[in-house]
Amino acid sequence: MSAKPSIARNTERMFWAEAIGHCMNPECQVELIKKGVSIGEMAHIKAHAKGGDVSFDNLLLLCGNCHTQTDSHRTEASVARLKKWKRNRNAAIVEQFAKRYASFRKLKEAVTQILDRNGQIFDSYGPLNDDPYNSERHDLWLKFEGELISNNRRPEIILTKNKNLLPKENRVIVDSFVAHAQEFTVTRDDDQIQRVKLFPRQLLSIFGVEEALVGCPPNLSALQNFVSYLVREDRFISLDLNEAPRLTYVDEGVEVTLKLEDRPRVQQIFWEGGFLGPIPLMSVSKAWCSLLNGYARTK
Ligand SMILES: [Zn+2]
């Protein structure tokens, strides 16, 4: 018998996306990563001894228990069953996560926890700009990679299904996240520094997870509409239009500060509340920009 060939690293990534972190046996579905430790094992569908290869189509990710069980009862029927697990998994995952949410708030609840966790992994172990080949960090990064890929798949499905809850400008950010997640899944780790589509951090701004101070406040009349609304609702606290313009108000009983240059988030809030109004976005944005630049110059 020949030695078992190893599985290509870029093929391995695809299994994590396929399984989204759970055993592929539909009756088991145990979580395969606990506190960064993986209990996932690659199982052959057609056994290696019977000529099964290590291609994506002939392998699936199982927990240790299910792997042992399938290996000890390998019959033609069990091969057919494993094929079926693999075939049905994708449809099941899409069905499970491709749910339409009634509001942006519900959508936010569904995705922020996952985005938060991925952010933590990236910040702790992701390649550093000034030291991308740091090997100690890279070893840890590889350990968490499966979790990261599994985690990306869920928001990818959820956000694609719920783009109607976002303004056009933010849908573009979702599109680049989907492109990034797909590229991340299939590219080899050697190439990761040259990735074309990096994770668009502006996605985190849409959900208020992280600020993205990327642009001018989107629309002056929208801001006026929003402030008038807050005053009417007795939720307005303050509006500061100095060089770091910000609006402070009460949201669900809690005082929040919205930085007006945190554009994806501001855009989301204004669009959702119907405050954007009929005034063309660009002309107002330009007016805002010159106003802000004026502040910067007089500083
Ligand atoms: Zn299992």
py3Dmol code that shows the C-alpha trace and the ligand (Angstrom):
import py3Dmol

protein = """\
ATOM      1  CA  MET A   1       0.000   0.000   0.000  1.00  0.00           C
ATOM      2  CA  SER A   2       1.322   3.422  -0.901  1.00  0.00           C
ATOM      3  CA  ALA A   3       1.756   6.120   1.725  1.00  0.00           C
ATOM      4  CA  LYS A   4      -1.269   8.371   2.199  1.00  0.00           C
ATOM      5  CA  PRO A   5      -0.817  11.638   0.311  1.00  0.00           C
ATOM      6  CA  SER A   6      -1.366  14.731   2.382  1.00  0.00           C
ATOM      7  CA  ILE A   7      -4.219  17.126   1.769  1.00  0.00           C
ATOM      8  CA  ALA A   8      -3.333  20.426   0.131  1.00  0.00           C
ATOM      9  CA  ARG A   9      -3.677  23.311   2.538  1.00  0.00           C
ATOM     10  CA  ASN A  10      -5.960  25.270   0.199  1.00  0.00           C
ATOM     11  CA  THR A  11      -8.233  22.205  -0.109  1.00  0.00           C
ATOM     12  CA  GLU A  12      -8.341  21.982   3.678  1.00  0.00           C
ATOM     13  CA  ARG A  13      -9.654  25.528   3.927  1.00  0.00           C
ATOM     14  CA  MET A  14     -12.600  24.592   1.750  1.00  0.00           C
ATOM     15  CA  PHE A  15     -13.679  21.893   4.200  1.00  0.00           C
ATOM     16  CA  TRP A  16     -13.932  24.387   7.017  1.00  0.00           C
ATOM     17  CA  ALA A  17     -16.131  26.578   4.879  1.00  0.00           C
ATOM     18  CA  GLU A  18     -18.217  23.575   3.888  1.00  0.00           C
ATOM     19  CA  ALA A  19     -18.710  22.295   7.426  1.00  0.00           C
ATOM     20  CA  ILE A  20     -18.875  25.749   9.076  1.00  0.00           C
ATOM     21  CA  GLY A  21     -17.256  24.306  12.147  1.00  0.00           C
ATOM     22  CA  HIS A  22     -19.585  21.361  12.772  1.00  0.00           C
ATOM     23  CA  CYS A  23     -19.247  17.615  12.165  1.00  0.00           C
ATOM     24  CA  MET A  24     -20.703  16.777   8.746  1.00  0.00           C
ATOM     25  CA  ASN A  25     -22.702  13.833  10.125  1.00  0.00           C
ATOM     26  CA  PRO A  26     -26.213  15.354  10.206  1.00  0.00           C
ATOM     27  CA  GLU A  27     -27.102  13.335  13.293  1.00  0.00           C
ATOM     28  CA  CYS A  28     -24.017  14.532  15.175  1.00  0.00           C
ATOM     29  CA  GLN A  29     -23.111  18.096  14.086  1.00  0.00           C
ATOM     30  CA  VAL A  30     -20.918  18.539  17.141  1.00  0.00           C
ATOM     31  CA  GLU A  31     -18.892  21.757  17.211  1.00  0.00           C
ATOM     32  CA  LEU A  32     -15.387  21.012  15.933  1.00  0.00           C
ATOM     33  CA  ILE A  33     -13.510  23.899  17.501  1.00  0.00           C
ATOM     34  CA  LYS A  34     -13.544  24.541  21.191  1.00  0.00           C
ATOM     35  CA  LYS A  35     -11.449  27.371  22.606  1.00  0.00           C
ATOM     36  CA  GLY A  36      -9.246  27.312  19.519  1.00  0.00           C
ATOM     37  CA  VAL A  37      -8.614  23.536  19.685  1.00  0.00           C
ATOM     38  CA  SER A  38      -9.844  21.578  16.666  1.00  0.00           C
ATOM     39  CA  ILE A  39     -11.317  18.083  17.012  1.00  0.00           C
ATOM     40  CA  GLY A  40     -12.101  17.914  13.277  1.00  0.00           C
ATOM     41  CA  GLU A  41     -10.716  15.040  11.182  1.00  0.00           C
ATOM     42  CA  MET A  42     -10.643  14.581   7.441  1.00  0.00           C
ATOM     43  CA  ALA A  43     -12.463  11.392   6.454  1.00  0.00           C
ATOM     44  CA  HIS A  44     -12.311   9.671   3.094  1.00  0.00           C
ATOM     45  CA  ILE A  45     -15.598   8.893   1.379  1.00  0.00           C
ATOM     46  CA  LYS A  46     -14.104   6.157  -0.795  1.00  0.00           C
ATOM     47  CA  ALA A  47     -11.365   4.585   1.355  1.00  0.00           C
ATOM     48  CA  HIS A  48      -7.733   5.282   0.512  1.00  0.00           C
ATOM     49  CA  ALA A  49      -7.096   1.513   0.365  1.00  0.00           C
ATOM     50  CA  LYS A  50      -9.762   1.223  -2.354  1.00  0.00           C
ATOM     51  CA  GLY A  51      -8.289   3.992  -4.468  1.00  0.00           C
ATOM     52  CA  GLY A  52     -10.018   6.991  -2.870  1.00  0.00           C
ATOM     53  CA  ASP A  53      -8.022  10.205  -3.372  1.00  0.00           C
ATOM     54  CA  VAL A  54      -7.594  13.352  -1.281  1.00  0.00           C
ATOM     55  CA  SER A  55      -9.614  15.638  -3.518  1.00  0.00           C
ATOM     56  CA  PHE A  56     -12.312  17.931  -2.160  1.00  0.00           C
ATOM     57  CA  ASP A  57     -15.038  15.644  -3.522  1.00  0.00           C
ATOM     58  CA  ASN A  58     -13.730  12.549  -1.758  1.00  0.00           C
ATOM     59  CA  LEU A  59     -13.247  13.986   1.723  1.00  0.00           C
ATOM     60  CA  LEU A  60     -15.370  15.445   4.468  1.00  0.00           C
ATOM     61  CA  LEU A  61     -14.801  16.887   7.902  1.00  0.00           C
ATOM     62  CA  LEU A  62     -16.012  14.788  10.828  1.00  0.00           C
ATOM     63  CA  CYS A  63     -15.506  14.676  14.577  1.00  0.00           C
ATOM     64  CA  GLY A  64     -13.174  11.929  15.855  1.00  0.00           C
ATOM     65  CA  ASN A  65     -16.078   9.680  16.948  1.00  0.00           C
ATOM     66  CA  CYS A  66     -17.889   9.786  13.634  1.00  0.00           C
ATOM     67  CA  HIS A  67     -14.621   9.288  11.760  1.00  0.00           C
ATOM     68  CA  THR A  68     -13.798   6.147  13.752  1.00  0.00           C
ATOM     69  CA  GLN A  69     -17.304   4.773  13.257  1.00  0.00           C
ATOM     70  CA  THR A  70     -17.346   5.325   9.504  1.00  0.00           C
ATOM     71  CA  ASP A  71     -13.912   3.753   9.147  1.00  0.00           C
ATOM     72  CA  SER A  72     -14.882   0.586  10.976  1.00  0.00           C
ATOM     73  CA  HIS A  73     -18.107   0.041   8.999  1.00  0.00           C
ATOM     74  CA  ARG A  74     -16.980   0.894   5.498  1.00  0.00           C
ATOM     75  CA  THR A  75     -19.410  -0.748   3.070  1.00  0.00           C
ATOM     76  CA  GLU A  76     -20.882   0.376  -0.208  1.00  0.00           C
ATOM     77  CA  ALA A  77     -23.929   1.607   1.692  1.00  0.00           C
ATOM     78  CA  SER A  78     -21.784   3.679   4.046  1.00  0.00           C
ATOM     79  CA  VAL A  79     -19.921   5.224   1.120  1.00  0.00           C
ATOM     80  CA  ALA A  80     -23.293   6.228  -0.336  1.00  0.00           C
ATOM     81  CA  ARG A  81     -24.326   7.635   3.046  1.00  0.00           C
ATOM     82  CA  LEU A  82     -21.183   9.763   3.347  1.00  0.00           C
ATOM     83  CA  LYS A  83     -21.743  11.083  -0.165  1.00  0.00           C
ATOM     84  CA  LYS A  84     -25.248  12.054   0.855  1.00  0.00           C
ATOM     85  CA  TRP A  85     -24.006  13.901   4.001  1.00  0.00           C
ATOM     86  CA  LYS A  86     -21.726  15.932   1.828  1.00  0.00           C
ATOM     87  CA  ARG A  87     -24.349  16.597  -0.838  1.00  0.00           C
ATOM     88  CA  ASN A  88     -27.039  17.649   1.628  1.00  0.00           C
ATOM     89  CA  ARG A  89     -24.811  19.741   3.847  1.00  0.00           C
ATOM     90  CA  ASN A  90     -24.540  22.778   1.648  1.00  0.00           C
ATOM     91  CA  ALA A  91     -28.296  22.998   1.099  1.00  0.00           C
ATOM     92  CA  ALA A  92     -28.907  22.549   4.837  1.00  0.00           C
ATOM     93  CA  ILE A  93     -26.448  25.284   5.796  1.00  0.00           C
ATOM     94  CA  VAL A  94     -27.860  27.749   3.334  1.00  0.00           C
ATOM     95  CA  GLU A  95     -31.375  26.950   4.557  1.00  0.00           C
ATOM     96  CA  GLN A  96     -30.336  27.349   8.195  1.00  0.00           C
ATOM     97  CA  PHE A  97     -28.639  30.713   7.797  1.00  0.00           C
ATOM     98  CA  ALA A  98     -30.377  32.225   4.798  1.00  0.00           C
ATOM     99  CA  LYS A  99     -33.118  33.642   6.948  1.00  0.00           C
ATOM    100  CA  ARG A 100     -34.714  36.977   6.265  1.00  0.00           C
ATOM    101  CA  TYR A 101     -34.663  39.289   9.267  1.00  0.00           C
ATOM    102  CA  ALA A 102     -37.501  41.681   9.944  1.00  0.00           C
ATOM    103  CA  SER A 103     -35.271  44.593  10.932  1.00  0.00           C
ATOM    104  CA  PHE A 104     -31.686  45.793  10.869  1.00  0.00           C
ATOM    105  CA  ARG A 105     -31.563  45.397  14.649  1.00  0.00           C
ATOM    106  CA  LYS A 106     -32.316  41.660  14.338  1.00  0.00           C
ATOM    107  CA  LEU A 107     -29.772  41.314  11.557  1.00  0.00           C
ATOM    108  CA  LYS A 108     -27.207  43.075  13.721  1.00  0.00           C
ATOM    109  CA  GLU A 109     -27.823  40.649  16.591  1.00  0.00           C
ATOM    110  CA  ALA A 110     -27.282  37.733  14.210  1.00  0.00           C
ATOM    111  CA  VAL A 111     -23.951  38.868  12.772  1.00  0.00           C
ATOM    112  CA  THR A 112     -22.103  41.032  15.310  1.00  0.00           C
ATOM    113  CA  GLN A 113     -21.091  38.218  17.636  1.00  0.00           C
ATOM    114  CA  ILE A 114     -19.495  36.322  14.757  1.00  0.00           C
ATOM    115  CA  LEU A 115     -17.774  39.427  13.385  1.00  0.00           C
ATOM    116  CA  ASP A 116     -16.503  40.268  16.877  1.00  0.00           C
ATOM    117  CA  ARG A 117     -14.959  36.832  17.294  1.00  0.00           C
ATOM    118  CA  ASN A 118     -13.252  36.958  13.898  1.00  0.00           C
ATOM    119  CA  GLY A 119     -11.959  40.425  14.713  1.00  0.00           C
ATOM    120  CA  GLN A 120     -10.408  39.088  17.927  1.00  0.00           C
ATOM    121  CA  ILE A 121      -8.708  36.228  16.072  1.00  0.00           C
ATOM    122  CA  PHE A 122      -7.373  38.533  13.370  1.00  0.00           C
ATOM    123  CA  ASP A 123      -6.124  41.150  15.810  1.00  0.00           C
ATOM    124  CA  SER A 124      -4.423  38.528  17.987  1.00  0.00           C
ATOM    125  CA  TYR A 125      -2.869  36.301  15.324  1.00  0.00           C
ATOM    126  CA  GLY A 126      -3.316  37.856  11.875  1.00  0.00           C
ATOM    127  CA  PRO A 127      -0.284  38.935   9.843  1.00  0.00           C
ATOM    128  CA  LEU A 128       1.188  42.226  11.015  1.00  0.00           C
ATOM    129  CA  ASN A 129       1.825  44.950   8.458  1.00  0.00           C
ATOM    130  CA  ASP A 130       5.344  45.623   9.704  1.00  0.00           C
ATOM    131  CA  ASP A 131       6.217  41.963  10.405  1.00  0.00           C
ATOM    132  CA  PRO A 132       4.124  39.727   8.113  1.00  0.00           C
ATOM    133  CA  TYR A 133       6.415  36.685   8.440  1.00  0.00           C
ATOM    134  CA  ASN A 134       6.474  36.574  12.250  1.00  0.00           C
ATOM    135  CA  SER A 135       6.564  32.796  12.560  1.00  0.00           C
ATOM    136  CA  GLU A 136       5.337  32.422  16.127  1.00  0.00           C
ATOM    137  CA  ARG A 137       2.271  34.452  15.324  1.00  0.00           C
ATOM    138  CA  HIS A 138       1.798  32.646  12.008  1.00  0.00           C
ATOM    139  CA  ASP A 139       1.724  29.198  13.699  1.00  0.00           C
ATOM    140  CA  LEU A 140      -1.077  30.376  15.960  1.00  0.00           C
ATOM    141  CA  TRP A 141      -2.843  31.962  12.999  1.00  0.00           C
ATOM    142  CA  LEU A 142      -2.927  28.588  11.207  1.00  0.00           C
ATOM    143  CA  LYS A 143      -4.498  26.993  14.286  1.00  0.00           C
ATOM    144  CA  PHE A 144      -7.368  29.470  14.253  1.00  0.00           C
ATOM    145  CA  GLU A 145      -7.796  29.575  10.512  1.00  0.00           C
ATOM    146  CA  GLY A 146     -10.477  26.866  10.407  1.00  0.00           C
ATOM    147  CA  GLU A 147     -12.588  28.746  12.918  1.00  0.00           C
ATOM    148  CA  LEU A 148     -12.145  31.955  10.966  1.00  0.00           C
ATOM    149  CA  ILE A 149     -13.243  30.360   7.700  1.00  0.00           C
ATOM    150  CA  SER A 150     -16.230  28.656   9.332  1.00  0.00           C
ATOM    151  CA  ASN A 151     -17.206  31.940  10.939  1.00  0.00           C
ATOM    152  CA  ASN A 152     -16.999  33.840   7.667  1.00  0.00           C
ATOM    153  CA  ARG A 153     -19.466  31.555   5.950  1.00  0.00           C
ATOM    154  CA  ARG A 154     -22.363  32.427   8.273  1.00  0.00           C
ATOM    155  CA  PRO A 155     -22.323  36.222   7.864  1.00  0.00           C
ATOM    156  CA  GLU A 156     -21.653  35.670   4.168  1.00  0.00           C
ATOM    157  CA  ILE A 157     -24.949  33.783   3.805  1.00  0.00           C
ATOM    158  CA  ILE A 158     -26.890  35.975   6.245  1.00  0.00           C
ATOM    159  CA  LEU A 159     -25.757  39.292   4.765  1.00  0.00           C
ATOM    160  CA  THR A 160     -26.306  38.188   1.187  1.00  0.00           C
ATOM    161  CA  LYS A 161     -29.881  37.262   2.046  1.00  0.00           C
ATOM    162  CA  ASN A 162     -30.580  40.519   3.933  1.00  0.00           C
ATOM    163  CA  LYS A 163     -28.984  43.175   1.753  1.00  0.00           C
ATOM    164  CA  ASN A 164     -32.411  44.793   1.481  1.00  0.00           C
ATOM    165  CA  LEU A 165     -31.904  46.042   5.074  1.00  0.00           C
ATOM    166  CA  LEU A 166     -28.891  48.131   4.020  1.00  0.00           C
ATOM    167  CA  PRO A 167     -28.549  51.309   1.955  1.00  0.00           C
ATOM    168  CA  LYS A 168     -26.935  50.933  -1.461  1.00  0.00           C
ATOM    169  CA  GLU A 169     -23.611  52.327  -0.267  1.00  0.00           C
ATOM    170  CA  ASN A 170     -23.374  49.678   2.460  1.00  0.00           C
ATOM    171  CA  ARG A 171     -24.427  46.859   0.128  1.00  0.00           C
ATOM    172  CA  VAL A 172     -21.223  47.502  -1.800  1.00  0.00           C
ATOM    173  CA  ILE A 173     -19.270  46.845   1.420  1.00  0.00           C
ATOM    174  CA  VAL A 174     -21.149  43.561   1.903  1.00  0.00           C
ATOM    175  CA  ASP A 175     -20.249  42.569  -1.673  1.00  0.00           C
ATOM    176  CA  SER A 176     -16.568  43.114  -0.998  1.00  0.00           C
ATOM    177  CA  PHE A 177     -16.838  41.107   2.237  1.00  0.00           C
ATOM    178  CA  VAL A 178     -18.376  38.192   0.301  1.00  0.00           C
ATOM    179  CA  ALA A 179     -15.596  38.413  -2.302  1.00  0.00           C
ATOM    180  CA  HIS A 180     -13.005  38.480   0.501  1.00  0.00           C
ATOM    181  CA  ALA A 181     -14.535  35.491   2.328  1.00  0.00           C
ATOM    182  CA  GLN A 182     -14.615  33.446  -0.868  1.00  0.00           C
ATOM    183  CA  GLU A 183     -11.057  34.346  -1.800  1.00  0.00           C
ATOM    184  CA  PHE A 184      -9.839  33.641   1.734  1.00  0.00           C
ATOM    185  CA  THR A 185     -11.385  30.180   1.571  1.00  0.00           C
ATOM    186  CA  VAL A 186      -9.686  29.115  -1.640  1.00  0.00           C
ATOM    187  CA  THR A 187      -6.300  30.850  -1.597  1.00  0.00           C
ATOM    188  CA  ARG A 188      -3.191  29.212  -0.274  1.00  0.00           C
ATOM    189  CA  ASP A 189      -1.838  30.538   2.990  1.00  0.00           C
ATOM    190  CA  ASP A 190       1.491  31.331   1.267  1.00  0.00           C
ATOM    191  CA  ASP A 191      -0.291  33.945  -0.766  1.00  0.00           C
ATOM    192  CA  GLN A 192      -2.199  35.557   2.041  1.00  0.00           C
ATOM    193  CA  ILE A 193      -0.089  38.684   2.108  1.00  0.00           C
ATOM    194  CA  GLN A 194      -0.827  39.296  -1.567  1.00  0.00           C
ATOM    195  CA  ARG A 195      -4.578  38.792  -1.235  1.00  0.00           C
ATOM    196  CA  VAL A 196      -6.554  40.938  -3.615  1.00  0.00           C
ATOM    197  CA  LYS A 197      -9.599  41.356  -1.393  1.00  0.00           C
ATOM    198  CA  LEU A 198      -8.751  42.143   2.202  1.00  0.00           C
ATOM    199  CA  PHE A 199     -11.408  42.089   4.892  1.00  0.00           C
ATOM    200  CA  PRO A 200     -13.342  45.364   4.477  1.00  0.00           C
ATOM    201  CA  ARG A 201     -13.227  46.821   7.986  1.00  0.00           C
ATOM    202  CA  GLN A 202     -16.017  49.225   7.000  1.00  0.00           C
ATOM    203  CA  LEU A 203     -18.353  46.251   7.442  1.00  0.00           C
ATOM    204  CA  LEU A 204     -17.759  46.572  11.198  1.00  0.00           C
ATOM    205  CA  SER A 205     -18.799  50.221  11.071  1.00  0.00           C
ATOM    206  CA  ILE A 206     -22.201  49.347   9.572  1.00  0.00           C
ATOM    207  CA  PHE A 207     -22.947  47.325  12.714  1.00  0.00           C
ATOM    208  CA  GLY A 208     -21.315  49.722  15.151  1.00  0.00           C
ATOM    209  CA  VAL A 209     -18.629  47.154  16.100  1.00  0.00           C
ATOM    210  CA  GLU A 210     -15.711  49.368  15.084  1.00  0.00           C
ATOM    211  CA  GLU A 211     -15.505  52.935  13.795  1.00  0.00           C
ATOM    212  CA  ALA A 212     -14.474  53.647  10.215  1.00  0.00           C
ATOM    213  CA  LEU A 213     -13.743  57.366  10.036  1.00  0.00           C
ATOM    214  CA  VAL A 214     -13.668  57.321   6.267  1.00  0.00           C
ATOM    215  CA  GLY A 215     -15.620  60.234   5.014  1.00  0.00           C
ATOM    216  CA  CYS A 216     -17.564  63.373   5.400  1.00  0.00           C
ATOM    217  CA  PRO A 217     -20.898  63.242   7.143  1.00  0.00           C
ATOM    218  CA  PRO A 218     -23.198  62.004   4.424  1.00  0.00           C
ATOM    219  CA  ASN A 219     -25.947  64.554   4.198  1.00  0.00           C
ATOM    220  CA  LEU A 220     -26.577  67.838   5.987  1.00  0.00           C
ATOM    221  CA  SER A 221     -30.339  67.818   5.542  1.00  0.00           C
ATOM    222  CA  ALA A 222     -30.455  64.221   6.784  1.00  0.00           C
ATOM    223  CA  LEU A 223     -28.602  65.316   9.892  1.00  0.00           C
ATOM    224  CA  GLN A 224     -31.105  68.141  10.395  1.00  0.00           C
ATOM    225  CA  ASN A 225     -33.989  65.698   9.937  1.00  0.00           C
ATOM    226  CA  PHE A 226     -32.480  63.265  12.399  1.00  0.00           C
ATOM    227  CA  VAL A 227     -31.741  65.925  15.011  1.00  0.00           C
ATOM    228  CA  SER A 228     -35.288  67.352  14.708  1.00  0.00           C
ATOM    229  CA  TYR A 229     -36.631  63.837  15.173  1.00  0.00           C
ATOM    230  CA  LEU A 230     -34.460  63.267  18.271  1.00  0.00           C
ATOM    231  CA  VAL A 231     -35.567  66.603  19.751  1.00  0.00           C
ATOM    232  CA  ARG A 232     -39.233  65.699  19.179  1.00  0.00           C
ATOM    233  CA  GLU A 233     -38.650  62.316  20.827  1.00  0.00           C
ATOM    234  CA  ASP A 234     -36.809  63.989  23.725  1.00  0.00           C
ATOM    235  CA  ARG A 235     -33.700  61.914  22.938  1.00  0.00           C
ATOM    236  CA  PHE A 236     -31.329  64.641  21.762  1.00  0.00           C
ATOM    237  CA  ILE A 237     -28.334  65.444  23.982  1.00  0.00           C
ATOM    238  CA  SER A 238     -25.785  67.413  21.950  1.00  0.00           C
ATOM    239  CA  LEU A 239     -24.373  68.120  18.508  1.00  0.00           C
ATOM    240  CA  ASP A 240     -20.723  69.078  18.213  1.00  0.00           C
ATOM    241  CA  LEU A 241     -19.610  70.246  14.766  1.00  0.00           C
ATOM    242  CA  ASN A 242     -15.966  70.879  15.531  1.00  0.00           C
ATOM    243  CA  GLU A 243     -13.157  69.042  13.761  1.00  0.00           C
ATOM    244  CA  ALA A 244     -14.367  65.674  15.089  1.00  0.00           C
ATOM    245  CA  PRO A 245     -18.105  66.175  14.494  1.00  0.00           C
ATOM    246  CA  ARG A 246     -20.334  64.055  16.677  1.00  0.00           C
ATOM    247  CA  LEU A 247     -23.922  63.674  17.742  1.00  0.00           C
ATOM    248  CA  THR A 248     -24.894  62.422  21.181  1.00  0.00           C
ATOM    249  CA  TYR A 249     -28.366  61.059  21.837  1.00  0.00           C
ATOM    250  CA  VAL A 250     -30.318  58.408  23.705  1.00  0.00           C
ATOM    251  CA  ASP A 251     -30.864  55.061  21.979  1.00  0.00           C
ATOM    252  CA  GLU A 252     -32.952  52.427  23.797  1.00  0.00           C
ATOM    253  CA  GLY A 253     -32.337  54.191  27.095  1.00  0.00           C
ATOM    254  CA  VAL A 254     -28.565  54.356  26.595  1.00  0.00           C
ATOM    255  CA  GLU A 255     -26.510  57.451  25.750  1.00  0.00           C
ATOM    256  CA  VAL A 256     -24.682  56.928  22.454  1.00  0.00           C
ATOM    257  CA  THR A 257     -22.217  59.102  20.566  1.00  0.00           C
ATOM    258  CA  LEU A 258     -22.246  58.896  16.813  1.00  0.00           C
ATOM    259  CA  LYS A 259     -19.117  60.181  15.086  1.00  0.00           C
ATOM    260  CA  LEU A 260     -20.397  61.836  11.934  1.00  0.00           C
ATOM    261  CA  GLU A 261     -17.357  60.739   9.919  1.00  0.00           C
ATOM    262  CA  ASP A 262     -18.076  57.080  10.759  1.00  0.00           C
ATOM    263  CA  ARG A 263     -19.760  56.973   7.397  1.00  0.00           C
ATOM    264  CA  PRO A 264     -21.128  53.425   6.921  1.00  0.00           C
ATOM    265  CA  ARG A 265     -22.751  53.570  10.372  1.00  0.00           C
ATOM    266  CA  VAL A 266     -24.163  57.071   9.900  1.00  0.00           C
ATOM    267  CA  GLN A 267     -25.407  56.108   6.463  1.00  0.00           C
ATOM    268  CA  GLN A 268     -27.122  53.033   7.929  1.00  0.00           C
ATOM    269  CA  ILE A 269     -28.866  55.011  10.685  1.00  0.00           C
ATOM    270  CA  PHE A 270     -30.011  57.829   8.396  1.00  0.00           C
ATOM    271  CA  TRP A 271     -31.212  55.498   5.647  1.00  0.00           C
ATOM    272  CA  GLU A 272     -33.051  53.205   8.033  1.00  0.00           C
ATOM    273  CA  GLY A 273     -34.913  56.022   9.732  1.00  0.00           C
ATOM    274  CA  GLY A 274     -35.871  57.557   6.390  1.00  0.00           C
ATOM    275  CA  PHE A 275     -33.902  60.730   7.164  1.00  0.00           C
ATOM    276  CA  LEU A 276     -31.870  60.891   3.961  1.00  0.00           C
ATOM    277  CA  GLY A 277     -34.413  63.066   2.187  1.00  0.00           C
ATOM    278  CA  PRO A 278     -34.558  64.087  -1.450  1.00  0.00           C
ATOM    279  CA  ILE A 279     -31.399  66.250  -1.616  1.00  0.00           C
ATOM    280  CA  PRO A 280     -28.664  64.774  -3.856  1.00  0.00           C
ATOM    281  CA  LEU A 281     -26.042  63.156  -1.697  1.00  0.00           C
ATOM    282  CA  MET A 282     -22.916  64.382  -3.469  1.00  0.00           C
ATOM    283  CA  SER A 283     -23.559  68.102  -3.477  1.00  0.00           C
ATOM    284  CA  VAL A 284     -24.359  68.108   0.210  1.00  0.00           C
ATOM    285  CA  SER A 285     -21.368  65.928   0.966  1.00  0.00           C
ATOM    286  CA  LYS A 286     -19.127  68.377  -0.841  1.00  0.00           C
ATOM    287  CA  ALA A 287     -20.577  71.244   1.170  1.00  0.00           C
ATOM    288  CA  TRP A 288     -19.876  69.315   4.331  1.00  0.00           C
ATOM    289  CA  CYS A 289     -16.340  68.500   3.242  1.00  0.00           C
ATOM    290  CA  SER A 290     -15.472  72.129   2.566  1.00  0.00           C
ATOM    291  CA  LEU A 291     -16.992  73.066   5.893  1.00  0.00           C
ATOM    292  CA  LEU A 292     -14.849  70.495   7.659  1.00  0.00           C
ATOM    293  CA  ASN A 293     -11.761  71.393   5.667  1.00  0.00           C
ATOM    294  CA  GLY A 294     -12.401  74.973   6.682  1.00  0.00           C
ATOM    295  CA  TYR A 295     -12.339  73.894  10.316  1.00  0.00           C
ATOM    296  CA  ALA A 296      -9.119  71.992   9.713  1.00  0.00           C
ATOM    297  CA  ARG A 297      -7.494  75.046   8.102  1.00  0.00           C
ATOM    298  CA  THR A 298      -8.459  77.447  10.886  1.00  0.00           C
ATOM    299  CA  LYS A 299      -7.244  75.008  13.514  1.00  0.00           C
TER     300      LYS A 299
END
"""
ligand_1 = """\
1
ZN
Zn -19.613 13.661 14.648
"""
view = py3Dmol.view(width=600, height=400)
view.addModel(protein, "pdb")
view.setStyle({"model": 0}, {"cartoon": {"style": "trace"}})
view.addModel(ligand_1, "xyz")
view.setStyle({"model": 1}, {"stick": {}})
view.zoomTo()
view.show()
